[in-house]
Amino acid sequence: MAGVQLAGSTSTAEMERIVERRNLIAYTGDRSGRGRAPIAVAEVKADLAFISAILEKQLLQEDNRRLRQEVERLKGAVRGSLGQQFDQFGAADLGTRVDELMAENELLRAERDNALSQVKDLTKQLNEVQDDLTGTRESLRRMMRTEKAP
């Protein structure tokens, strides 16, 4: 246990107390050095829980350190890959691509304008048809009234 490195001074002091007490009991059989004294189960459980918490904390810290290193390694790999992809496009390639996108943009604008013009024409036709329908209904009503009248 003395070989275990602990994080934090309170953990180290507590661990040293446990180790010292266990060594005293092992060599003399008594906490005060006078004869044999059994260790209570509750004390052993408390000591084990404390040691377990310390070890768990250390394992987590080591895992975090390892994971941080892995994240940094992966970030570097992604940066390198993106750099290679970016370097593959030259200035001429980018200029050509911009020209293609501009031409496509103009084509899409023309299509949009054409569609808007069609919508406008269809709306005008719909209004005319609705006006004709309204006029026809009124004529039909007048005819029905004149036929009913004796």
C-alpha positions in Angstrom: 0.0 0.0 0.0 2.9 2.3 0.6 3.7 2.2 -3.1 0.3 3.7 -4.1 0.5 7.3 -5.1 -2.4 9.4 -3.9 -3.9 12.6 -5.1 -4.4 15.3 -2.5 -2.8 15.7 0.9 -5.8 14.6 3.0 -6.0 11.4 1.1 -2.3 10.8 1.7 -2.5 11.5 5.4 -5.5 9.2 5.8 -3.8 6.5 3.8 -0.6 6.8 5.9 -2.7 6.5 9.1 -4.3 3.3 7.8 -0.9 1.9 6.8 0.7 2.9 10.1 -2.2 1.3 12.1 -2.1 -1.9 10.1 1.7 -2.2 10.4 1.5 -1.6 14.2 -1.1 -4.3 14.5 0.8 -6.7 12.3 4.1 -6.3 14.3 2.8 -6.0 17.8 -0.8 -7.2 17.7 -2.1 -4.0 19.4 -2.8 -0.5 18.3 -0.8 0.9 21.2 1.8 -1.8 21.0 0.7 -3.8 24.1 -0.5 -7.3 23.3 -3.1 -8.4 20.8 -6.2 -6.5 19.9 -8.7 -7.6 17.2 -9.6 -5.2 14.5 -13.4 -4.4 14.4 -15.2 -5.4 11.2 -16.6 -1.9 10.9 -13.1 -0.4 11.0 -12.0 -2.8 8.2 -15.0 -2.0 6.1 -14.5 1.8 6.6 -10.8 1.5 5.7 -11.6 -0.6 2.7 -14.3 1.8 1.5 -11.8 4.7 1.9 -9.1 2.8 0.0 -11.6 1.8 -2.7 -12.7 5.5 -3.1 -9.1 6.6 -3.5 -8.3 3.9 -6.0 -11.5 4.6 -8.0 -10.5 8.3 -8.1 -7.0 7.4 -9.3 -8.4 5.1 -12.0 -10.8 7.8 -13.2 -8.0 10.3 -13.3 -5.9 7.9 -15.4 -8.8 7.2 -17.7 -9.5 10.9 -18.1 -5.8 11.6 -18.9 -5.8 8.7 -21.4 -9.0 9.9 -23.0 -7.8 13.5 -23.3 -4.7 12.2 -25.0 -6.8 10.2 -27.4 -9.0 13.2 -28.1 -6.0 15.3 -28.9 -4.6 12.6 -31.2 -7.9 12.3 -33.1 -8.2 16.1 -33.4 -4.8 16.2 -34.9 -5.7 13.5 -37.4 -8.9 15.3 -38.4 -7.0 18.6 -38.8 -4.4 16.8 -41.0 -7.1 15.2 -43.1 -9.0 18.5 -43.6 -5.7 20.2 -44.5 -5.0 17.6 -47.2 -8.5 17.9 -48.6 -8.2 21.7 -48.7 -4.8 21.5 -50.3 -6.2 19.4 -53.1 -8.3 22.3 -54.3 -6.2 24.8 -56.1 -7.1 28.4 -56.7 -8.0 27.5 -60.3 -10.3 24.7 -59.2 -12.0 27.0 -56.7 -12.5 29.7 -59.4 -14.0 27.2 -61.7 -16.3 25.9 -59.0 -17.4 29.5 -58.2 -18.2 30.1 -61.9 -20.2 26.9 -62.0 -22.2 27.9 -58.9 -22.8 31.4 -60.3 -24.1 29.9 -63.6 -26.4 27.5 -61.7 -27.6 30.4 -59.5 -28.6 32.4 -62.6 -30.4 29.4 -64.0 -32.3 28.9 -60.8 -33.2 32.6 -60.7 -34.6 32.4 -64.3 -36.6 29.3 -63.4 -37.9 31.1 -60.3 -38.9 34.2 -62.3 -40.7 31.9 -64.9 -42.6 30.1 -62.2 -43.6 33.4 -60.6 -44.9 34.7 -64.0 -46.9 31.5 -64.4 -48.4 31.9 -61.0 -49.4 35.4 -61.8 -51.0 34.4 -65.1 -52.9 31.5 -63.4 -54.1 33.8 -60.7 -55.4 36.2 -63.3 -57.2 33.4 -65.1 -58.7 32.1 -61.9 -60.0 35.6 -61.1 -61.6 35.8 -64.6 -63.2 32.4 -64.2 -64.5 33.3 -60.8 -66.0 36.5 -62.2 -67.6 34.6 -65.1 -69.0 32.0 -62.6 -70.5 34.8 -60.4 -72.1 36.4 -63.5 -73.5 33.1 -64.6 -75.0 32.4 -61.2 -76.6 35.8 -61.2 -78.0 35.2 -64.7 -79.3 31.8 -63.7 -81.0 33.3 -60.6 -82.7 36.0 -62.7 -83.9 33.4 -65.2 -85.3 31.3 -62.4 -87.2 34.3 -61.0 -88.7 35.2 -64.3 -89.9 31.7 -65.0 -91.5 31.4 -61.5 -93.3 34.7 -61.9 -96.8 34.2 -63.6 
